[in-house]
Amino acid sequence: MRRGIYHVMDVNKVKQRLELALRLEKPPTLEEVLEQVSTRGVLRGPVDWVFPAWMLYTEYAVQKIAKTIQLTEEEKRQCFTSETR
């Protein structure tokens, strides 16, 4: 039976990634979020920044969709309730 090859990550690299992911950051602004999305296509950063940034971006996207597409009142209500997102 052949054994798989495992990627071993340096302990310092793991520590560096954890520190980056868990460091405290100021809350994101919509401008920062849109800049990251337009240049990288993804949101990257500490956990306490990425999740609020994602929420800002989804709210922004829902508002743009609601303005661009003719939605019924029911569709608008669904877009802006947390149950559907």
C-alpha positions, 0 to 999 in steps of 0.5 A: 500500500502506498502512503500519501505525501503530506505537506508539513507546514513550518510551525512559525508559518502556522503561528504567523497565519493564526496571529494574522487571522486573530489580530484585532482590527478596526471595523471595515468601511464600505470603501475598503471592502469594495476596494478589496473585492475589486482588486482581489475578488475576495475578502482577506484579513483577520476574522473580526474584519472579514465577517463584518466586511462580508456583511457590509458587502452583501448589504451593498450588493442587495441594495444595488440589485434592488435598485437595478432590477424591478422587484415586487414588494415581496421580493424586496422584503425577502432581499432585506430580511436575514432569513433569506441571506 
